[in-house]
Amino acid sequence: MNIFAIGDLHLSGSPPQKPMQIFGEHWTNHWEHIRLDWQNRVHEEDTVLIAGDTSWALKLEEALVDLAEIIKLPGKKILIKGNHDYWWQSVAKMSKSVNRELSFIHNNFVQVNNYAICGSRGWTCPPDPSFTEQDQLIYQREVLRVQSSLSSAVAAGFKKIILMLHYPPVYSLESPSGFADLFEQYQVETCVYGHLHGESIKTAPIGKIKGTACHLVACDALDFRLKQIV
């Protein structure tokens, strides 16, 4: 059993209603590149973690065409919310809409063999220069949501934990954050996140943070291939 991760698929129907090459030629036919890599490397017993910004859709009904593309591919798929996933609804409503063929994380966790997959969207972390008083409220709320996910996994007896965020867990490798504190408290093995693109990829916090291996899995940072993390 292998576990892969990728984020920021930014799907928009077929053919795409919002072609991603407006953000650079390297995005041309990006879903085709991801889909082919997925088909070639992932088996049915494997799991793929999708770290937010899955679809540009504004409503769940509109997102179903994109979710159907993911369902067609092999493996178990687990999703969290990104900052552009406006279609996101309750876990119960989303699960019913896809006949439980996808798993969604929101204040919960998903078991994959002896791993607990935890997660939440996350948020901009201080000391980011753009961080505001309004960000502080959302940031604190997201730290609590991540803690809820992690604590439920630990209470269920899991010792191997993978945390999936959309935003990076810290502003930089040297800066503290509530998310990093939770790494240590709950002995998180691995954290994957997306959100960063373009020049931001070069300064992404990648490596060990309080003993947790952190990976940027935004699809353009991975040259539109899945990253195997287990």
C-alpha positions as CSV (number, residue, x, y, z in Angstrom):
1,M,0.0,0.0,0.0
2,N,1.4,3.4,-1.1
3,I,0.2,6.9,-0.1
4,F,0.6,9.7,-2.7
5,A,-0.2,13.4,-2.4
6,I,-1.0,16.3,-4.7
7,G,-2.9,19.6,-4.4
8,D,-4.3,22.5,-6.3
9,L,-5.8,20.5,-9.2
10,H,-7.9,23.5,-10.1
11,L,-10.3,21.5,-12.3
12,S,-13.1,23.3,-14.1
13,G,-15.0,20.8,-16.2
14,S,-14.3,19.0,-19.4
15,P,-13.3,20.9,-21.5
16,P,-12.0,23.3,-18.8
17,Q,-14.1,26.4,-18.3
18,K,-11.1,28.1,-16.7
19,P,-7.9,26.8,-18.5
20,M,-5.0,27.1,-16.2
21,Q,-2.4,28.2,-18.8
22,I,-3.5,31.8,-18.1
23,F,-1.1,31.3,-15.1
24,G,1.7,30.2,-17.4
25,E,2.3,27.9,-20.3
26,H,3.6,25.2,-18.0
27,W,-0.1,24.7,-16.9
28,T,-1.2,23.7,-20.5
29,N,-3.2,20.4,-20.3
30,H,-2.1,20.1,-16.7
31,W,-4.9,17.7,-15.8
32,E,-3.9,15.3,-18.6
33,H,-0.3,15.2,-17.2
34,I,-1.5,14.5,-13.7
35,R,-4.1,11.9,-14.8
36,L,-1.6,9.9,-16.9
37,D,0.9,9.9,-14.0
38,W,-1.8,8.8,-11.6
39,Q,-2.9,6.0,-13.9
40,N,0.6,4.8,-14.4
41,R,1.7,4.8,-10.7
42,V,-1.4,4.3,-8.5
43,H,-3.0,1.0,-7.8
44,E,-6.4,0.3,-6.3
45,E,-5.0,-0.5,-2.9
46,D,-3.1,2.8,-2.8
47,T,-4.3,6.1,-1.4
48,V,-4.1,9.7,-2.9
49,L,-4.3,12.7,-0.6
50,I,-5.7,15.8,-2.4
51,A,-4.6,19.0,-0.5
52,G,-7.3,21.5,-1.4
53,D,-8.3,23.7,-4.4
54,T,-9.7,20.8,-6.2
55,S,-12.3,22.6,-8.3
56,W,-13.1,26.1,-9.4
57,A,-16.8,25.4,-9.1
58,L,-18.9,27.6,-6.9
59,K,-21.6,25.1,-6.0
60,L,-21.4,21.4,-5.1
61,E,-23.6,20.4,-8.1
62,E,-21.2,22.2,-10.4
63,A,-18.2,20.5,-8.8
64,L,-19.5,17.0,-9.4
65,V,-18.2,16.8,-12.9
66,D,-14.7,17.4,-11.6
67,L,-15.1,15.0,-8.7
68,A,-16.3,12.4,-11.2
69,E,-12.9,12.7,-13.0
70,I,-11.1,11.9,-9.8
71,I,-13.4,9.0,-8.9
72,K,-12.5,7.4,-12.2
73,L,-8.9,7.1,-11.2
74,P,-7.5,4.2,-9.2
75,G,-7.0,4.3,-5.4
76,K,-8.7,5.7,-2.4
77,K,-9.0,9.5,-2.5
78,I,-9.1,11.8,0.5
79,L,-9.8,15.5,0.2
80,I,-9.6,18.6,2.3
81,K,-10.9,22.1,1.6
82,G,-8.7,24.8,-0.1
83,N,-9.3,28.6,-0.1
84,H,-10.9,28.3,-3.6
85,D,-13.2,25.3,-2.9
86,Y,-16.3,27.4,-2.6
87,W,-18.4,24.3,-3.5
88,W,-17.4,22.6,-0.2
89,Q,-20.4,21.5,2.0
90,S,-20.8,19.3,5.0
91,V,-19.0,16.0,5.0
92,A,-22.3,14.1,5.0
93,K,-23.7,16.1,2.0
94,M,-20.6,15.7,0.0
95,S,-20.2,12.0,0.7
96,K,-23.8,11.4,-0.3
97,S,-23.4,13.3,-3.5
98,V,-20.5,11.1,-4.6
99,N,-21.9,7.8,-3.3
100,R,-19.1,7.7,-0.7
101,E,-16.6,7.1,-3.4
102,L,-14.4,10.0,-2.0
103,S,-13.5,10.7,1.6
104,F,-13.6,14.3,3.0
105,I,-11.9,15.6,6.1
106,H,-13.4,18.3,8.3
107,N,-13.0,18.0,12.1
108,N,-12.4,14.2,11.6
109,F,-9.8,11.8,10.3
110,V,-9.7,8.9,7.8
111,Q,-8.1,5.6,8.4
112,V,-5.7,4.2,5.9
113,N,-4.3,0.9,7.2
114,N,-2.4,1.8,10.3
115,Y,-2.2,5.5,9.4
116,A,-4.7,8.2,10.5
117,I,-5.0,10.9,7.8
118,C,-5.9,14.2,9.5
119,G,-6.4,17.7,8.2
120,S,-8.0,21.0,7.7
121,R,-7.6,24.0,5.4
122,G,-5.2,25.9,7.6
123,W,-4.5,29.6,7.1
124,T,-1.9,32.3,6.6
125,C,0.5,32.2,9.6
126,P,2.3,35.0,11.4
127,P,4.8,36.5,10.9
128,D,3.7,36.8,7.3
129,P,3.8,40.5,6.4
130,S,0.3,40.3,5.0
131,F,-1.1,38.9,8.3
132,T,-3.9,41.0,9.7
133,E,-6.1,41.1,12.8
134,Q,-8.9,39.4,10.8
135,D,-6.4,36.7,9.8
136,Q,-5.7,36.1,13.5
137,L,-9.3,35.0,14.1
138,I,-9.3,32.6,11.2
139,Y,-5.9,31.3,12.0
140,Q,-6.8,30.5,15.6
141,R,-10.0,28.7,14.4
142,E,-8.0,26.6,12.0
143,V,-5.5,25.6,14.6
144,L,-8.4,24.4,16.7
145,R,-9.8,22.4,13.8
146,V,-6.5,20.7,13.1
147,Q,-6.3,19.9,16.8
148,S,-9.8,18.4,16.7
149,S,-8.8,16.2,13.8
150,L,-5.5,15.1,15.5
151,S,-7.0,14.5,18.9
152,S,-9.7,12.3,17.5
153,A,-7.1,10.2,15.7
154,V,-5.0,9.8,18.9
155,A,-8.1,9.0,21.0
156,A,-8.8,6.2,18.5
157,G,-5.4,4.8,19.2
158,F,-3.5,5.8,16.1
159,K,0.3,6.4,16.5
160,K,1.1,7.0,12.8
161,I,-0.4,10.3,11.7
162,I,-0.3,12.2,8.4
163,L,-1.6,15.8,8.4
164,M,-2.9,17.4,5.3
165,L,-3.2,21.2,5.1
166,H,-3.9,23.5,2.2
167,Y,-1.9,26.4,3.5
168,P,1.7,26.0,4.7
169,P,1.9,25.1,8.4
170,V,4.5,27.9,9.0
171,Y,5.6,31.1,7.4
172,S,9.2,29.9,7.2
173,L,11.2,27.0,8.7
174,E,12.4,29.2,11.5
175,S,9.1,30.8,12.5
176,P,6.8,29.4,15.1
177,S,3.1,28.6,14.5
178,G,0.2,26.9,16.3
179,F,0.2,24.2,13.6
180,A,3.9,23.4,14.3
181,D,3.2,23.2,18.0
182,L,0.6,20.5,17.2
183,F,3.2,18.6,15.2
184,E,5.1,18.1,18.4
185,Q,2.2,17.6,20.7
186,Y,0.6,14.9,18.5
187,Q,3.9,13.5,17.0
188,V,2.8,14.0,13.5
189,E,4.9,11.9,11.1
190,T,4.3,13.9,7.9
191,C,2.6,17.1,6.8
192,V,1.6,17.8,3.2
193,Y,0.3,21.1,1.9
194,G,-0.3,23.1,-1.3
195,H,-1.4,26.7,-2.0
196,L,2.1,28.0,-3.0
197,H,2.7,28.7,-6.7
198,G,5.2,30.4,-8.9
199,E,8.1,32.2,-7.1
200,S,6.6,31.2,-3.8
201,I,7.6,27.6,-4.5
202,K,11.3,28.6,-4.1
203,T,10.9,29.7,-0.5
204,A,8.4,27.1,0.6
205,P,9.0,25.7,4.1
206,I,10.1,22.1,3.1
207,G,11.9,19.8,5.5
208,K,11.7,18.8,9.1
209,I,9.7,21.1,11.4
210,K,9.7,19.9,15.0
211,G,10.3,16.4,13.8
212,T,7.6,16.4,11.2
213,A,8.6,15.9,7.5
214,C,6.8,18.7,5.5
215,H,6.2,18.5,1.8
216,L,4.8,21.0,-0.7
217,V,2.5,19.1,-3.0
218,A,0.9,21.9,-5.1
219,C,0.8,20.2,-8.5
220,D,2.9,22.8,-10.3
221,A,5.6,22.4,-7.7
222,L,5.7,18.7,-8.5
223,D,5.8,19.2,-12.3
224,F,2.3,17.8,-12.4
225,R,3.1,14.4,-10.9
226,L,2.0,12.8,-7.7
227,K,4.4,12.7,-4.8
228,Q,4.8,9.4,-3.0
229,I,5.0,10.0,0.7
230,V,4.6,6.4,2.0
